[in-house]
């Protein structure tokens, strides 16, 4: 079973590779995506990481509130996306 995590307050220089590297010490990262602005391509300062549930729980407790490149990260379980019509 996997858990998807929301990672907020990322530095705007962050990309998907650096996000994956940040979570790698806690276990296998299934996916890591930094969300970017459609028009500019610039990071929007948040992303999503998917890991095995136990590893994700450990990563959330370790990284939520931790400082990364001068910014205090916000890491929690991602809410399920509602269907858009």
N, C-alpha and C positions, 0 to 999 in steps of 0.2 A: 504494500500500500504506500502511495506517495502523498506528499504534502506540498502544496504550492504556497510560497511565501511572498508577501509584498515587502519590498525593500524601498523605503523612502528616505529622502534627504541625501541622496547620492550627490557627489560632486558632479558638476556638469561635464567634466572631462571623462567620466566613467563610460565604459562601453561594455558590451556583453562579455568579452573575454576577461576584463578586469573584475567584473561581477562574479564570474565563475571562479576566478582565482581567489577571491575573497572568501567564498564558501567552501572551496576544495578541502581545507584542513579538517572539515567536519564530516566528510564522506563524499561519496560519488554524487556529483551534480548532474542530474538528468537533463535539465535545461536551465539556461540563464539568459534573460532578455532585458536590456535597458530600453525603455520606451523613448522614442524620439519624435520630435515635432514633424508633422507631415510636410510643412512648407520649407523649413530651414534645415531639417535633418539633425538639428542640435538635440542633445539629451534633454528630456523633460525632468530629470532629477529623481526618477523612480524606475523600478523594474520588478521583475518577478523571477524567482528561483524555485525549481522543483527538485526535491530530494526524497529519499526514503523517509518515512514518518519519524522514526526514532532519531535519525541523523538531523532531520529538519528541526525537531524539538530542541536538540542540543545546540544547533546553530542559532535558533531564535533566542534562546536564553543567554547565549554568549555574546551575540552581536547587537541585540536590541539595546540602544543607548550607548553603544561603543562609539568611540571617535574614529573616523576614517577620513584621512586627508583633510583634517580640520572641520569636519562636519559630524554631528551626532546622528548616527543611523537610527532609523525606525524600522524594525523588522517584526512582522507578525504574520499569522496565517492569512492568506489571501481569501477574500470573500468570493463566493461563487458568482460568476458573471451572469447577470440576468439577460434574457433573450431580448434583443432589440428588433423592433419591427419598423 
